[in-house]
Amino acid sequence: MIKQKQTAFTLVELVMTIVILGILAAFALPRFADLSGDANAAVMDTVRSSFVTAVNIARSKSLVNRTAAGFPDVSLEGTCIQIDSLSGFPLIDQTTGTCTAVASIEGANNLILIESFAQQLINTFWSTRLFTSTIQAAPPPPPPPVNLTGELPSLILGSDFVDWVWSQSAPTATMTSPEGLSFTYNQSTGEVN
């Protein structure tokens, strides 16, 4: 009689595999299960960094256009941002008062750059060789800034923070995420903590 070779797993091998998988799951699963705290902290860091950048851009633009009367309001991407005339930083409360933008970030987009000599030679070569000419028009001027009213984070970050809380008590304001993480902005010093 010919003896057939066994091709299946034994009960001991199956039990040992299940035990090893159970041990791995007991130690590895908790490490991967709670990544939401790290993700929420990363979102808060990103929002805070974007907020700091927008505040610094508004302050820089206001500094460049400072007059004897103080710091003017600025336009950021078509949105008028009210500036504290004494400190030069964006006001916490953007819902009151009027915004008259003097400085605009978009103004630099209307500069007509002079072509380099090499580019002029290439254009001349192609226009004479192919008997075509290229007409380049200047870009259209930017639209006037929109006088929107809203909370400062929504105006300067361009996002809708529906579940976030913007608590104002001049000269500071605190932005709190739905998870309870927060940062504080001081309009007198421009600090964001």
ROLOMAR-751982 format. One record per residue (C-alpha): residue in three letters; x, z, y. Coordinates in nm, 2 decimals. Each point is the difference from the previous one (the first is absolute). Layout:
// residues N
ALA,X,Z,Y .
...
// end
This chain:
// residues 193
MET,0.00,0.00,0.00 .
ILE,0.13,-0.09,0.35 .
LYS,0.01,0.28,0.25 .
GLN,-0.13,-0.10,0.34 .
LYS,0.19,0.13,0.31 .
GLN,-0.20,0.22,0.24 .
THR,-0.07,-0.17,0.34 .
ALA,-0.21,0.27,0.18 .
PHE,0.10,0.31,0.19 .
THR,-0.01,0.33,-0.18 .
LEU,-0.22,0.29,0.12 .
VAL,0.31,0.20,0.11 .
GLU,0.13,-0.29,0.21 .
LEU,-0.34,-0.04,0.17 .
VAL,-0.03,0.38,0.07 .
MET,0.35,0.02,0.14 .
THR,-0.07,-0.30,0.24 .
ILE,-0.32,0.17,0.12 .
VAL,0.19,0.33,0.06 .
ILE,0.28,-0.18,0.20 .
LEU,-0.25,-0.19,0.21 .
GLY,-0.20,0.32,0.06 .
ILE,0.32,0.18,0.12 .
LEU,0.10,-0.29,0.23 .
ALA,-0.35,-0.01,0.14 .
ALA,-0.01,0.37,0.07 .
PHE,0.32,-0.01,0.20 .
ALA,-0.01,-0.35,0.16 .
LEU,-0.37,-0.02,0.10 .
PRO,0.01,0.28,0.26 .
ARG,0.30,-0.16,0.17 .
PHE,-0.18,-0.33,0.05 .
ALA,-0.35,0.14,0.06 .
ASP,0.06,0.16,0.34 .
LEU,0.16,-0.28,0.21 .
SER,-0.29,0.01,0.25 .
GLY,0.17,0.27,0.21 .
ASP,0.31,-0.22,0.03 .
ALA,-0.21,-0.30,0.08 .
ASN,-0.19,0.19,0.27 .
ALA,0.32,0.13,0.15 .
ALA,0.14,-0.36,0.01 .
VAL,-0.31,-0.12,0.18 .
MET,0.03,0.27,0.26 .
ASP,0.37,-0.08,0.05 .
THR,-0.09,-0.36,0.05 .
VAL,-0.28,0.07,0.25 .
ARG,0.22,0.25,0.19 .
SER,0.29,-0.25,0.02 .
SER,-0.23,-0.28,0.12 .
PHE,-0.15,0.24,0.26 .
VAL,0.34,0.10,0.12 .
THR,0.11,-0.37,0.03 .
ALA,-0.32,-0.09,0.19 .
VAL,0.04,0.29,0.24 .
ASN,0.37,-0.09,0.06 .
ILE,-0.09,-0.37,0.06 .
ALA,-0.27,0.10,0.25 .
ARG,0.24,0.24,0.18 .
SER,0.27,-0.26,0.01 .
LYS,-0.23,-0.26,0.15 .
SER,-0.13,0.25,0.25 .
LEU,0.36,0.11,0.09 .
VAL,0.10,-0.36,0.08 .
ASN,-0.29,-0.05,0.23 .
ARG,0.01,0.35,0.17 .
THR,-0.07,0.01,0.37 .
ALA,0.02,0.26,0.27 .
ALA,-0.36,0.09,-0.09 .
GLY,0.09,0.08,-0.36 .
PHE,-0.03,-0.16,-0.34 .
PRO,-0.26,-0.29,-0.03 .
ASP,-0.24,-0.06,-0.29 .
VAL,0.12,-0.25,-0.26 .
SER,-0.15,-0.26,-0.22 .
LEU,0.10,0.01,-0.37 .
GLU,-0.10,-0.31,-0.19 .
GLY,-0.29,-0.06,0.23 .
THR,-0.12,0.36,0.01 .
CYS,0.03,0.20,0.32 .
ILE,0.16,0.34,-0.05 .
GLN,-0.03,0.27,0.27 .
ILE,0.33,0.16,0.09 .
ASP,0.06,0.34,0.15 .
SER,0.13,-0.08,0.35 .
LEU,0.23,0.30,0.00 .
SER,0.16,-0.01,-0.35 .
GLY,-0.04,-0.37,-0.08 .
PHE,-0.14,0.07,-0.35 .
PRO,-0.34,-0.11,-0.12 .
LEU,-0.29,0.23,0.09 .
ILE,-0.17,0.19,-0.29 .
ASP,-0.34,-0.08,0.13 .
GLN,-0.05,-0.37,0.03 .
THR,-0.38,0.02,0.03 .
THR,-0.02,0.10,0.36 .
GLY,0.13,-0.17,0.32 .
THR,0.08,-0.36,0.05 .
CYS,0.30,-0.19,-0.14 .
THR,0.18,-0.25,0.22 .
ALA,0.28,-0.16,-0.19 .
VAL,0.30,-0.09,0.21 .
ALA,0.25,-0.05,-0.28 .
SER,-0.06,-0.22,-0.30 .
ILE,0.19,-0.04,-0.32 .
GLU,-0.14,-0.35,-0.04 .
GLY,0.17,-0.13,0.31 .
ALA,0.32,-0.08,-0.18 .
ASN,-0.18,-0.25,-0.22 .
ASN,-0.04,-0.24,0.29 .
LEU,0.36,-0.06,0.07 .
ILE,0.11,-0.36,-0.04 .
LEU,0.34,0.00,-0.17 .
ILE,0.25,-0.27,0.08 .
GLU,0.10,-0.20,-0.30 .
SER,0.35,0.02,-0.12 .
PHE,0.23,-0.30,0.05 .
ALA,0.01,-0.07,-0.37 .
GLN,-0.38,0.01,-0.02 .
GLN,-0.03,-0.24,0.29 .
LEU,0.24,-0.24,-0.18 .
ILE,-0.20,0.02,-0.32 .
ASN,-0.32,-0.06,0.18 .
THR,0.14,-0.29,0.19 .
PHE,0.14,-0.16,-0.32 .
TRP,-0.33,0.03,-0.19 .
SER,-0.21,-0.12,0.30 .
THR,0.21,-0.32,0.04 .
ARG,0.04,-0.07,-0.37 .
LEU,-0.36,0.04,-0.09 .
PHE,-0.14,-0.11,0.34 .
THR,-0.20,0.32,0.03 .
SER,0.00,0.26,0.26 .
THR,-0.10,0.36,-0.02 .
ILE,-0.19,0.17,0.28 .
GLN,0.02,0.38,-0.01 .
ALA,-0.25,0.19,0.21 .
ALA,0.05,0.35,0.13 .
PRO,-0.21,0.26,-0.19 .
PRO,-0.32,0.11,0.17 .
PRO,0.01,0.32,0.20 .
PRO,-0.12,0.31,-0.18 .
PRO,-0.36,0.12,0.06 .
PRO,-0.05,0.29,0.24 .
PRO,0.02,0.34,-0.16 .
VAL,-0.32,0.14,-0.14 .
ASN,-0.11,0.33,0.15 .
LEU,-0.10,0.18,-0.32 .
THR,-0.09,0.36,-0.02 .
GLY,0.08,0.20,-0.31 .
GLU,0.23,0.25,-0.14 .
LEU,0.37,-0.06,0.06 .
PRO,0.10,-0.05,-0.36 .
SER,-0.26,-0.27,-0.05 .
LEU,0.11,-0.18,0.32 .
ILE,0.37,0.00,-0.05 .
LEU,0.01,-0.04,-0.38 .
GLY,-0.28,-0.25,-0.02 .
SER,-0.16,0.17,-0.30 .
ASP,-0.32,0.18,-0.06 .
PHE,0.06,0.36,-0.10 .
VAL,-0.35,0.08,-0.11 .
ASP,0.08,0.31,-0.21 .
TRP,0.28,0.12,0.23 .
VAL,-0.05,0.26,0.26 .
TRP,0.15,-0.03,0.35 .
SER,-0.03,0.35,0.16 .
GLN,0.07,-0.01,0.38 .
SER,0.10,0.29,0.21 .
ALA,0.22,-0.13,0.29 .
PRO,0.29,-0.04,0.02 .
THR,0.01,-0.01,-0.38 .
ALA,-0.21,-0.15,-0.28 .
THR,0.02,0.03,-0.37 .
MET,-0.08,-0.28,-0.25 .
THR,-0.11,0.13,-0.34 .
SER,-0.04,-0.20,-0.31 .
PRO,-0.29,0.05,-0.25 .
GLU,0.25,0.18,-0.23 .
GLY,0.09,0.25,0.27 .
LEU,0.34,-0.14,0.10 .
SER,0.05,-0.02,0.38 .
PHE,0.23,-0.07,0.29 .
THR,-0.02,0.10,0.36 .
TYR,0.06,-0.22,0.31 .
ASN,0.09,0.14,0.34 .
GLN,-0.08,-0.24,0.29 .
SER,0.23,0.18,0.24 .
THR,0.31,-0.03,-0.21 .
GLY,-0.08,-0.28,-0.24 .
GLU,0.09,0.22,-0.29 .
VAL,-0.16,-0.06,-0.34 .
ASN,0.04,0.28,-0.25 .
// end
